[in-house]
Amino acid sequence: MKIKYLLLSLVLISIACSSNSDEVIEKNSDIVGLWEMTEFQMDFAQDLNSDGVSSTNLLDELECLFVTIQLNDDFTLTTSGMGLNFQQLTETTFDINCTVSSTTEGTWTRTEQGITISPNHVYTYVLKENKLYYDNENESPYHYKFVYTKIN
């Protein structure tokens, strides 16, 4: 008799766990997938490609710049992208160059406003209108904002 109750308990627990897992995946379906950086905004317009047109969006200025974030349903992530070397020349101008591309693995968690990712440092992104927004205000001497758009 005890074995029947033990088996029944195990079946109920496995059903409850698989049901919960499905709920987590469905709840995160708007987050899980590949995200591509579509904006890298700085406070001051730069003409890094020397075309005579300055932009506050570094993606307009550096062809080599790319970043993607793959968010998986098991709360792991992979970021891939080009590193940047920042050198401040004056109060409002910078020399910014692409360095080497790299891939980093980490984890992510869902928050009320969006997600928090932790590859090497904790970053909090706000999810709004199917885009992820990150603002580094007060975290660095250079103020910048990232915008990611889900591509699949």
C-alpha positions as CSV (number, residue, x, y, z in Angstrom):
1,M,0.0,0.0,0.0
2,K,2.8,2.4,0.9
3,I,4.4,1.7,-2.5
4,K,1.2,2.7,-4.3
5,Y,1.2,6.1,-2.4
6,L,4.8,6.6,-3.2
7,L,4.3,5.9,-6.9
8,L,1.2,8.1,-6.9
9,S,3.2,10.9,-5.2
10,L,6.0,10.6,-7.8
11,V,3.6,10.8,-10.7
12,L,1.8,13.8,-9.2
13,I,5.2,15.6,-8.6
14,S,6.4,14.9,-12.1
15,I,3.1,16.2,-13.6
16,A,3.3,19.3,-11.5
17,C,6.9,19.9,-12.5
18,S,6.3,19.4,-16.2
19,S,3.3,21.7,-16.1
20,N,5.3,24.4,-14.3
21,S,8.1,24.1,-16.8
22,D,5.6,24.7,-19.7
23,E,4.3,27.7,-17.9
24,V,7.8,29.1,-17.5
25,I,8.6,28.6,-21.1
26,E,5.3,30.2,-22.2
27,K,5.8,33.1,-19.8
28,N,9.2,33.8,-21.3
29,S,8.4,33.2,-24.9
30,D,8.6,37.0,-25.5
31,I,12.2,36.9,-24.2
32,V,13.7,33.6,-25.3
33,G,15.4,33.9,-28.7
34,L,18.2,35.8,-30.5
35,W,18.4,39.6,-29.9
36,E,20.6,41.9,-32.0
37,M,21.9,45.3,-31.0
38,T,20.1,47.9,-33.2
39,E,21.3,51.0,-31.4
40,F,24.4,52.0,-29.4
41,Q,23.6,55.6,-28.3
42,M,26.1,58.0,-26.8
43,D,25.4,61.5,-25.4
44,F,27.7,63.2,-28.0
45,A,27.6,62.7,-31.8
46,Q,30.8,61.3,-33.2
47,D,32.2,61.0,-36.7
48,L,34.3,57.9,-36.2
49,N,34.2,56.7,-39.9
50,S,35.3,60.2,-41.1
51,D,32.4,60.5,-43.6
52,G,31.6,64.1,-42.5
53,V,28.4,63.0,-40.8
54,S,28.3,62.7,-37.0
55,S,25.9,60.4,-35.2
56,T,25.1,59.6,-31.6
57,N,24.5,56.0,-32.7
58,L,27.8,54.2,-32.9
59,L,26.3,51.5,-35.2
60,D,26.1,54.3,-37.8
61,E,29.8,55.0,-37.4
62,L,31.5,51.7,-37.0
63,E,30.7,49.0,-39.5
64,C,32.6,46.4,-37.4
65,L,30.4,46.9,-34.4
66,F,27.9,44.1,-33.7
67,V,26.5,42.4,-30.6
68,T,23.9,39.6,-30.2
69,I,22.4,37.9,-27.2
70,Q,20.9,34.5,-27.4
71,L,18.5,33.9,-24.5
72,N,17.7,30.3,-23.9
73,D,14.6,28.8,-22.2
74,D,16.8,27.2,-19.6
75,F,17.9,30.7,-18.4
76,T,21.4,30.4,-20.0
77,L,22.6,32.9,-22.5
78,T,25.4,33.5,-25.0
79,T,26.6,37.0,-26.0
80,S,28.7,37.5,-29.2
81,G,30.1,40.8,-30.3
82,M,32.9,43.1,-31.1
83,G,34.9,44.7,-28.3
84,L,35.5,48.4,-28.3
85,N,38.5,50.5,-27.2
86,F,37.3,53.9,-25.9
87,Q,39.8,56.9,-25.6
88,Q,38.4,60.3,-24.6
89,L,40.1,63.0,-26.7
90,T,38.1,66.0,-25.4
91,E,35.1,66.4,-23.2
92,T,32.8,65.5,-26.1
93,T,34.9,63.6,-28.6
94,F,36.2,60.1,-28.4
95,D,38.5,57.8,-30.4
96,I,36.6,54.5,-30.5
97,N,37.9,51.4,-32.3
98,C,36.7,47.9,-32.7
99,T,39.1,45.4,-31.0
100,V,38.4,41.7,-31.1
101,S,35.2,39.7,-31.3
102,S,34.3,37.4,-28.4
103,T,31.7,35.1,-27.1
104,T,30.6,34.9,-23.5
105,E,28.2,32.6,-21.7
106,G,26.1,33.4,-18.7
107,T,22.7,33.3,-17.2
108,W,19.6,35.5,-17.2
109,T,16.5,36.0,-15.0
110,R,13.2,37.5,-15.6
111,T,12.3,40.7,-13.7
112,E,9.1,42.7,-13.5
113,Q,10.5,45.3,-16.0
114,G,12.5,43.0,-18.3
115,I,15.6,40.8,-17.6
116,T,18.9,40.8,-15.7
117,I,21.9,39.1,-17.4
118,S,25.1,37.9,-15.7
119,P,27.9,37.0,-18.0
120,N,30.7,38.8,-16.1
121,H,28.8,41.7,-14.6
122,V,25.1,42.1,-13.8
123,Y,23.2,44.1,-16.4
124,T,19.5,45.0,-16.2
125,Y,17.5,45.4,-19.4
126,V,14.0,46.9,-19.6
127,L,11.6,45.1,-22.0
128,K,9.4,47.6,-23.7
129,E,7.5,47.3,-27.0
130,N,9.4,44.1,-28.0
131,K,12.8,45.8,-27.5
132,L,15.4,45.4,-24.7
133,Y,16.9,48.7,-23.4
134,Y,20.0,49.1,-21.3
135,D,21.2,52.4,-19.9
136,N,24.6,52.5,-18.1
137,E,23.9,55.8,-16.4
138,N,26.1,56.3,-13.3
139,E,28.1,53.1,-14.1
140,S,30.9,54.4,-16.3
141,P,32.6,57.7,-17.2
142,Y,31.0,57.3,-20.6
143,H,27.2,57.4,-20.8
144,Y,25.6,55.1,-23.4
145,K,22.4,53.2,-24.1
146,F,21.9,49.9,-25.9
147,V,18.7,48.8,-27.7
148,Y,18.3,45.2,-28.8
149,T,15.6,43.9,-31.2
150,K,14.5,40.3,-31.2
151,I,15.3,38.7,-34.6
152,N,14.0,35.2,-33.9
